[in-house]
Amino acid sequence: MTFLTKRSDLPLEKDASSKFVPWLVAPMVFLSAVALAGAFILSTLIARWDRDVSGTLTVEIAAAPGEASLSGDRTRAKVEQTLRILESTPGVARARALTQEQLVNLLAPWLGNSDLLRELPLPALLDVTLSQDVNVDLAALSKTLAQSVPGASLDDHRIWLARLIRLSRAIQWLAVSIVVLIGVVTSATVYFATRTAMAVHHDVIEVLHLIGAADSYIARQFADRALLLGLKGGLFGLGLTIPVVAMINFGTEQMEGGFLADLSLPLLGWVCVLLLPLVAALLAMLTARAAVYRSLAQML
């Protein structure tokens, strides 16, 4: 590769001040990749939550005293009356009552799958799907249910979903801020490392100027070196990142669904993560070039 073996008139490969740059860029790329992957995963989750939950409601009916969930006559009568109210409400596309087994399966991950759950007075739950074409007056529906069916309550998923999305958005912005901060720190480090190298090779640079070397030629020497060091560090950091993200993908594949399922990194996220070493290398190159021009302006 000609880039890796390109001859330089400056002995930059022996410069101790720049040898630590790859070791700095590597953890920076790793942290940026993890933060970026987290932001993309959160974006995917938010889209799925909004799609799956925003158009649904849950109606809870407390079990009648002395009855275990849907097994009692009075509880079943309440459920049937609630279903009639929901089916006659404009904007309700579908309403169904969860069976006893479905209720037990919902609680099994937390309370265990035992026969005791079937004897508990579990509330009846009704899953309601809303139409996308008609807006439902949820306040009026909740009031009607409370007056007509004692013990019935309406749970609007959009309330807690909006809070959860706001929290997720804040975490996303935090992740983006971390990536930007890491970029600033990396640029500052490369900048001062380049300025130090310029001071070390001050005499050589003056000789090059005397024999007619242009500022752009000297800047290219440092920029190419910074690009190589940044790319080395970025690839090493990427090598640390891929196993971490792969383990997250593997772990989510073992889930049997649920609220936090599908935590895998989307394709666009993988592309952005894989491009991070190149971005870090280009950032190092541009920073080194700017540092050289600034130093040369002060030297002359």
C-alpha positions in Angstrom: 0.0 0.0 0.0 1.6 3.3 -1.1 -0.1 5.2 1.6 1.5 3.2 4.4 4.9 3.4 2.8 4.8 7.0 1.6 8.2 8.7 2.0 8.4 11.7 4.3 11.1 14.4 4.5 10.3 14.8 8.2 11.2 12.0 10.6 7.7 11.9 12.0 7.7 8.1 12.5 10.4 8.6 15.3 8.4 11.3 17.0 7.4 10.2 20.5 4.8 12.9 20.9 2.5 11.3 18.3 2.9 7.6 19.2 0.2 7.9 21.9 -2.4 9.2 19.3 -3.6 5.7 18.2 -4.0 4.7 21.9 -6.1 7.8 22.5 -8.2 7.4 19.3 -9.0 3.7 20.0 -11.0 4.2 23.2 -12.5 7.4 21.8 -13.9 5.4 18.8 -15.0 2.6 21.1 -17.0 5.0 23.3 -18.4 6.9 20.3 -19.5 3.6 18.7 -21.2 2.4 21.9 -23.0 5.8 22.3 -24.0 5.9 18.7 -25.2 2.3 18.7 -27.3 3.1 21.8 -28.8 6.1 20.1 -29.8 4.0 17.0 -31.2 1.2 19.2 -33.3 3.7 21.2 -34.6 5.2 17.9 -35.7 1.7 16.8 -37.4 1.0 20.1 -39.2 4.3 20.1 -40.6 3.7 16.6 -41.8 0.2 17.7 -43.4 1.4 20.9 -45.2 4.2 19.0 -46.4 1.8 16.4 -47.5 -1.0 18.7 -48.9 0.9 21.7 -50.1 4.3 20.6 -53.3 2.9 19.0 -54.3 0.7 21.9 -56.1 0.9 25.3 -56.5 -1.4 28.2 -59.6 -1.6 30.3 -59.2 -3.2 33.8 -62.1 -4.6 35.7 -61.6 -5.5 39.3 -62.8 -9.1 40.2 -66.0 -9.3 42.1 -65.5 -10.2 45.8 -65.1 -13.9 46.3 -64.4 -14.6 42.6 -61.1 -15.4 40.9 -60.8 -13.3 37.8 -63.0 -14.5 34.9 -64.2 -17.6 36.6 -67.0 -15.9 38.5 -70.4 -15.1 37.0 -70.5 -11.5 38.2 -67.1 -10.8 36.8 -68.0 -12.3 33.4 -71.2 -10.2 33.4 -69.1 -7.1 33.9 -66.8 -8.1 31.1 -69.7 -8.7 28.7 -71.3 -5.3 29.6 -67.9 -3.5 29.1 -67.5 -5.2 25.7 -70.9 -4.0 24.6 -70.1 -0.4 25.6 -66.7 -0.6 23.8 -68.2 -2.1 20.6 -70.8 0.6 20.5 -68.3 3.4 20.9 -67.3 5.2 17.7 -63.6 4.9 17.0 -63.1 1.5 18.7 -62.0 -1.0 16.0 -61.8 -4.1 18.2 -62.2 -5.1 21.8 -61.4 -8.5 23.4 -61.1 -9.9 26.9 -57.9 -11.7 27.8 -58.4 -15.3 28.9 -57.4 -16.7 32.3 -54.4 -18.4 30.7 -53.2 -15.1 29.1 -53.4 -13.3 32.4 -51.4 -16.0 34.1 -48.8 -15.9 31.3 -48.5 -12.1 31.8 -47.7 -12.5 35.5 -45.6 -15.7 35.2 -42.3 -14.0 34.5 -42.5 -12.1 37.8 -44.6 -14.4 40.1 -43.8 -17.8 38.6 -46.1 -20.2 36.7 -48.0 -21.9 39.6 -51.5 -23.0 40.2 -51.8 -20.3 42.9 -52.0 -17.6 40.2 -55.2 -19.2 38.9 -56.8 -18.9 42.3 -56.0 -15.2 42.9 -58.7 -12.6 42.3 -56.9 -11.2 39.2 -58.6 -8.2 37.5 -60.1 -8.9 34.1 -58.2 -7.1 31.3 -59.7 -6.0 27.9 -57.4 -5.2 25.0 -58.9 -2.4 22.9 -57.7 -1.4 19.5 -58.6 2.1 18.3 -59.4 3.1 14.7 -57.0 5.4 13.0 -59.7 7.3 11.2 -61.9 8.4 14.2 -60.7 10.2 17.4 -62.2 8.6 20.6 -63.2 10.9 23.4 -61.3 9.0 26.1 -62.5 11.2 29.0 -66.2 10.5 28.1 -65.5 6.8 27.5 -63.7 6.5 30.9 -66.6 8.2 32.6 -69.2 6.0 30.9 -67.3 2.8 32.0 -66.9 4.0 35.6 -70.7 4.8 35.8 -71.9 1.7 34.0 -69.5 -1.0 35.2 -68.4 -0.8 38.9 -64.7 -1.4 39.2 -63.8 -0.6 35.6 -61.0 1.7 34.7 -59.5 2.9 31.5 -55.7 2.9 30.9 -54.5 5.2 28.1 -51.1 3.9 27.0 -50.3 7.2 25.3 -49.8 9.0 28.6 -47.0 6.8 29.9 -45.7 6.2 26.3 -45.2 10.0 25.9 -43.2 10.1 29.1 -41.1 7.1 28.1 -40.4 8.6 24.6 -39.4 11.9 26.2 -36.9 10.1 28.4 -35.6 8.1 25.5 -35.2 11.2 23.4 -33.2 12.8 26.2 -30.9 9.8 26.4 -30.5 9.9 22.6 -29.4 13.6 22.8 -27.1 12.7 25.6 -25.5 10.0 23.4 -25.1 12.4 20.6 -23.6 15.0 23.0 -21.1 12.3 24.1 -20.0 11.6 20.5 -19.6 15.4 19.9 -17.6 15.8 23.1 -15.4 12.9 22.2 -14.7 14.4 18.8 -13.8 17.7 20.4 -11.4 16.0 22.8 -9.8 14.0 20.1 -9.3 17.0 17.9 -7.8 19.0 20.8 -5.4 16.1 21.5 -4.3 15.8 17.9 -3.9 19.6 17.6 -1.5 19.8 20.6 0.4 16.7 19.5 0.9 18.3 16.1 2.0 21.6 17.6 4.5 19.7 19.8 5.8 17.8 16.8 6.2 21.1 14.9 8.3 22.5 17.8 10.5 19.3 17.8 11.1 19.5 14.1 11.4 23.3 13.9 15.0 23.2 12.4 14.1 20.7 9.7 11.0 22.7 8.8 13.1 25.8 8.4 15.6 24.0 6.1 12.7 22.8 4.0 11.4 26.3 3.7 14.9 27.5 2.6 15.0 25.0 -0.2 11.6 26.0 -1.5 9.1 23.7 0.3 5.6 25.2 0.4 3.4 25.3 3.5 1.0 22.9 1.8 3.8 20.4 1.4 4.8 20.5 5.1 1.1 20.4 6.1 0.6 17.3 4.0 3.4 15.5 5.8 1.8 16.0 9.2 -1.7 15.4 7.8 -0.8 12.1 6.2 0.8 11.0 9.4 -2.2 12.0 11.5 -4.5 10.2 9.1 -2.5 7.0 9.4 -2.4 7.2 13.2 -6.1 8.0 13.4 -7.0 5.1 11.2 -4.9 2.7 13.2 -6.5 3.8 16.4 -10.0 3.8 14.9 -9.7 0.3 13.5 -8.5 -1.0 16.9 -11.4 0.8 18.6 -13.8 -0.7 16.1 -12.4 -4.1 16.8 -13.3 -3.6 20.5 -16.8 -2.4 19.6 -18.0 -5.1 17.2 -18.0 -7.9 19.9 -19.9 -5.7 22.3 -22.6 -4.9 19.8 -22.7 -8.5 18.6 -23.3 -9.7 22.1 -26.2 -7.3 22.5 -27.7 -8.6 19.3 -27.2 -12.2 20.4 -28.7 -11.5 23.8 -31.9 -9.9 22.3 -32.3 -12.8 19.9 -32.6 -15.1 23.0 -35.6 -13.0 24.3 -39.0 -14.4 23.6 -40.4 -11.0 22.9 -41.7 -8.4 25.3 -41.4 -4.7 25.9 -37.6 -4.5 25.4 -37.3 -7.1 22.7 -35.7 -6.2 19.3 -32.7 -4.4 20.8 -30.6 -5.2 17.7 -28.7 -2.5 15.9 -30.3 -1.6 12.6 -28.5 -1.6 9.3 -28.0 2.2 9.2 -26.5 2.0 12.7 -24.0 -0.7 11.6 -23.0 1.5 8.7 -22.4 4.5 10.9 -20.4 2.5 13.4 -18.2 0.9 10.7 -17.5 4.4 9.3 -16.3 5.8 12.6 -12.6 4.8 12.1 -12.6 6.7 8.8 -14.3 9.7 10.4 -11.8 9.7 13.2 -8.9 9.5 10.8 -10.2 12.3 8.6 -10.8 14.4 11.8 -7.2 13.8 12.9 -6.0 14.7 9.4 -7.9 18.0 9.2 -7.0 18.9 12.7 -3.3 18.3 12.0 -3.4 20.3 8.8 -5.0 23.3 10.7 -2.4 23.0 13.5 0.4 23.1 11.0 -0.8 26.1 9.1 -1.4 28.0 12.4 2.1 27.1 13.6 3.7 28.1 10.3 2.0 31.4 10.4 3.4 32.1 13.8 6.9 30.8 12.8 7.3 33.1 9.8 
